[in-house]
Structure formats: C-alpha cells, structure tokens
Amino acid sequence: MISTTVFRFLLGSVSARLVAVGGACMFTLVFSGVAHARQATGAAGHWVGTLQGPGLEMEVDISSKSANVWTGTVSIPAQGVKWVPLAELTIKGSAVSFAIKGAPGDPRFSGTLAADAKTISGDFSQGGATMPLTLTRKGDPQFEVREKSTPIAKDIEGTWEGSLDIKGTILRLVLKLANGPNGATGTLISLDQNNLELPISTITQQGPKLKLVLTMISGTFEGEVKGAEIAGTWTQGALTLPLVFKRPAK
C-alpha cells in the first residue's frame, strides 16, 4: 500500500483510516424503451457525495462517447487527487458500475440512478466492508484539460528505475517514457503498491531539464538528465523528496 503522504487516493481498506493509493467505484443503471434512453443520458454529469464513516468526499464525472460507450473519472479533493480513470464503467438503464484497477481491497460502488436523474444511491464496498454512498448531480462532467507534452530525446526513451524514501519507507518506482505522435507519453509504476500504474499527464523537456506532471495524484517530478540517470525532486503537496531514476541493471 502507498504511504498516506504519497500517491493518496480513496481508501486502502474500508476502516476508519484513509490510505495511500487506490480507489475504485462501481455504478450500474437499468430500464428499457424511452425510460432507458432518458436515464442513460441522465447518468452523464458531475456527481459529488460523501462516503459515510470516514467522511471522505468523492467527485465522479461521467460522460458518454457514444450510445453504449462511457468514460469517467473519480477525484478526492481532500487528498489532492484528480481525474483517476474509471475502469469497467457500465451504464445499463438505472444501474451504473465502475472500478479502478490496482486499488487495494477491490473497491467498488453499485447504485441506482433516481427517476429524476438527480442522485445515484447505492453501496461502496472495499476489502469486505460496505458503506452507503449517495452521489448528487452538481452539473456537467468536468474533465482534465492537459498541457501539451513535448517530444523527448531518444536517449531518454525506455525504462528507468528509482525509489522514494518516505521516513524510512521505501517505494520502488518504474518510469516508462516514449515518444508518440503528439509528444512524449509515459507511466509511473509503484512496485510496492500492487504494481499501481499511474499515467503521466504532461512530459516536457528543455535541454537536460525534464518535468513530469501526474495530475491524478497532484505529483510533479523535476529533474536533470545526467548520462545514465535523471536526478531531481519529487513534489506532492507539502512533501518534497529527492528522487533519482537510473537504467535497470542488466
């Protein structure tokens, strides 16, 4: 599990405490005919609710790409976590379901969209525990507007390894970088947190200077390429730690 000071989102176990990483929810919708079309459309929006027990506020955004294709994210404002992609997002009538891969305890939410499409009420389950959760519509869906990434030098592409020392707790990280048609792309994998894979929102390079922005967890890495390593600083909220990436040992 990720430390509560780094890579925090949602609950690590559904107990009274918050945990470091993760989070997932599940929605479900069910009806037919005109009612089906009306309620399916009603599932799209910006939804806000507070998980009873820990009092953790969650923001869920759902949008439809086509009739049966949906996309969504979950944000946890208190933990500085934004736009975590939803997996297994399904809308069927008044039932909604979604999840986030890699989260401890397989957290999920299943609920029912109200006839007036103003609320989605159901249960949030994780690690064997279940708590009620009601999401209330607060407007149109809100998604991340990303800054454009720049291409990176060829010798930076590929796999890098590093670790964060958080008061004696070591988090091993794997950084993967590549160039795409619209600039650089990449992911950061936390090996000690169930191989949690975090997308890098923006990657920019200016000479030897490299900057990685992970909007999902409000994290930023700024470093300098020095031969076979990228040495710099990891920042997340008030936390600032040294971080050095090196090529994997052969």
C-alpha positions in Angstrom: 0.0 0.0 0.0 1.2 3.5 -0.7 2.0 5.8 2.1 -0.7 8.3 3.2 1.7 11.1 2.3 2.4 9.9 -1.3 0.1 8.6 -4.0 -3.0 9.0 -1.9 -6.5 8.3 -3.2 -9.5 6.7 -1.8 -9.3 4.1 0.9 -6.8 1.3 1.3 -9.2 -0.6 3.5 -12.7 0.4 4.5 -11.9 1.1 8.1 -11.8 4.4 9.9 -8.5 5.4 8.4 -7.6 6.7 5.0 -5.0 5.0 2.9 -2.4 5.9 0.3 -3.5 4.8 -3.1 -6.2 3.5 -4.8 -9.8 3.8 -5.2 -12.4 2.5 -7.4 -16.1 2.6 -7.6 -18.9 0.9 -9.5 -22.0 2.2 -11.0 -25.0 0.5 -12.6 -28.2 1.6 -14.5 -31.3 -0.5 -15.8 -34.6 0.3 -17.8 -35.9 0.0 -21.3 -37.5 1.9 -24.1 -37.9 5.7 -23.6 -37.1 5.4 -19.9 -33.8 3.6 -20.7 -32.7 6.4 -23.1 -33.7 9.1 -20.7 -31.9 7.6 -17.7 -28.8 6.6 -19.6 -28.4 10.2 -20.7 -29.1 11.3 -17.1 -26.0 9.3 -15.9 -23.7 11.8 -17.6 -22.7 14.6 -15.3 -20.5 15.8 -12.4 -21.5 13.9 -9.2 -20.5 14.6 -5.6 -21.0 12.5 -2.5 -19.5 11.8 0.9 -18.6 8.3 1.9 -20.2 7.7 5.3 -17.9 6.6 8.1 -14.6 8.2 7.0 -16.4 11.3 5.7 -14.4 11.3 2.5 -15.8 13.4 -0.3 -15.7 11.9 -3.8 -16.3 13.6 -7.1 -17.3 11.4 -10.0 -17.5 12.6 -13.6 -19.3 10.5 -16.3 -19.7 11.2 -20.0 -20.8 9.2 -23.0 -18.7 8.8 -26.1 -21.5 7.0 -27.9 -24.7 5.2 -27.1 -23.0 2.3 -25.3 -19.5 3.7 -24.7 -18.9 5.6 -21.4 -15.9 7.3 -19.8 -15.4 8.6 -16.3 -13.1 9.7 -13.6 -13.1 10.0 -9.8 -11.5 12.8 -7.8 -10.7 13.0 -4.0 -10.3 16.8 -3.2 -9.1 16.2 0.4 -6.2 14.1 -0.9 -5.3 16.3 -3.8 -6.2 13.5 -6.2 -7.9 14.4 -9.5 -9.3 12.6 -12.5 -8.5 9.0 -11.7 -9.8 6.9 -14.7 -12.7 4.6 -14.0 -12.5 1.0 -15.3 -15.4 -1.3 -16.1 -17.7 1.7 -16.4 -21.1 0.3 -17.4 -24.4 2.1 -17.8 -27.5 -0.1 -18.1 -30.8 1.6 -17.6 -30.9 2.9 -14.0 -27.9 0.8 -12.8 -24.3 2.1 -13.0 -21.0 0.4 -12.3 -17.3 1.3 -12.4 -14.0 0.4 -10.9 -10.3 1.4 -10.8 -7.7 -1.2 -11.4 -4.8 -1.7 -8.9 -6.6 -0.4 -5.9 -6.3 -2.5 -2.7 -9.4 -4.3 -1.5 -11.0 -4.1 -4.9 -13.2 -1.0 -4.0 -16.5 -0.7 -6.0 -19.7 1.2 -5.9 -23.0 0.0 -7.2 -26.1 2.2 -7.2 -29.3 3.3 -8.8 -30.0 6.5 -10.7 -33.1 8.2 -9.4 -36.0 8.7 -11.8 -35.3 12.5 -11.8 -31.6 11.8 -12.6 -30.6 14.0 -9.6 -28.9 11.3 -7.5 -27.3 7.9 -7.7 -27.7 6.0 -4.4 -26.0 2.7 -3.5 -23.2 1.0 -1.6 -19.5 1.4 -1.7 -17.6 -1.8 -0.9 -13.9 -2.5 -0.3 -12.0 -5.1 1.5 -15.1 -6.9 2.7 -16.7 -3.8 4.2 -19.7 -1.9 2.7 -20.9 1.6 3.3 -23.8 3.7 1.9 -22.9 6.4 -0.6 -25.2 8.8 -2.4 -23.9 10.9 -5.3 -25.7 14.1 -6.1 -25.6 15.8 -9.5 -23.7 19.1 -9.5 -23.7 20.0 -13.2 -22.0 18.9 -16.4 -19.0 16.5 -16.3 -15.6 18.1 -15.7 -12.5 16.5 -17.1 -8.8 17.4 -17.1 -7.5 19.9 -19.7 -4.0 18.8 -20.2 -1.0 20.9 -21.1 0.6 19.6 -24.3 3.7 17.3 -23.9 6.8 17.9 -25.9 8.9 15.3 -27.6 11.8 13.9 -25.6 15.3 13.0 -26.6 15.7 9.5 -28.0 18.2 8.5 -25.2 15.6 9.3 -22.6 13.0 6.9 -24.0 12.6 3.5 -22.4 12.5 2.2 -18.8 14.0 3.8 -15.7 14.0 2.7 -12.0 14.1 4.8 -8.8 12.8 4.8 -5.2 11.4 7.3 -2.7 12.4 7.2 0.9 9.5 8.4 3.0 10.7 8.4 6.6 12.2 5.0 6.2 9.5 3.5 4.0 10.9 2.7 0.5 8.7 2.9 -2.5 10.3 1.4 -5.6 9.2 3.0 -8.8 9.5 2.2 -12.5 9.3 5.0 -15.0 8.4 4.3 -18.7 8.8 7.0 -21.3 8.2 7.0 -25.0 7.6 9.4 -27.9 4.2 9.5 -29.6 2.6 11.3 -32.5 1.5 14.2 -30.1 4.6 14.4 -27.9 6.0 12.2 -25.1 3.9 9.7 -23.2 4.7 7.8 -20.0 3.6 5.9 -16.9 4.9 5.7 -13.4 4.6 2.2 -11.7 4.7 1.8 -7.9 6.0 -1.8 -7.4 5.3 -1.8 -3.7 1.7 -0.8 -4.2 0.3 -3.7 -6.2 2.2 -2.5 -9.3 -0.1 0.5 -9.4 0.3 2.2 -12.8 -0.2 5.9 -12.9 -0.4 7.8 -16.2 1.8 10.9 -16.6 -0.4 13.8 -17.7 2.4 16.0 -19.1 6.0 15.4 -20.1 8.2 18.3 -21.1 11.9 18.5 -21.9 14.1 21.6 -22.3 17.7 20.6 -22.9 18.7 18.4 -19.9 15.7 19.5 -17.9 12.8 17.0 -17.6 9.5 17.7 -16.0 6.8 15.1 -15.3 3.3 16.1 -14.1 0.9 13.4 -12.6 -2.3 15.3 -12.2 -4.1 12.2 -10.9 -2.1 12.4 -7.6 -1.0 16.1 -7.7 2.6 15.0 -8.1 5.5 16.5 -10.0 9.0 15.4 -10.8 11.6 17.9 -12.0 15.0 16.6 -12.8 18.1 16.8 -15.0 19.3 14.1 -17.3 22.9 13.3 -16.4 24.1 10.4 -18.6 22.6 7.2 -17.3 20.5 8.9 -14.6 17.8 11.5 -14.2 18.3 13.2 -10.8 15.8 15.6 -9.4 13.0 16.2 -6.9 9.6 14.7 -6.3 6.9 17.1 -5.1 3.4 16.3 -3.8 1.5 18.8 -1.8 3.8 19.9 1.1 6.1 16.9 0.5 9.4 17.3 -1.3 11.8 14.4 -1.7 15.0 13.7 -3.7 14.4 11.1 -6.5 16.9 9.6 -8.9 16.0 7.4 -11.8 18.6 5.0 -13.3 18.5 2.5 -16.1 17.7 -1.0 -14.9 20.6 -3.3 -14.2 21.2 -5.8 -17.0 
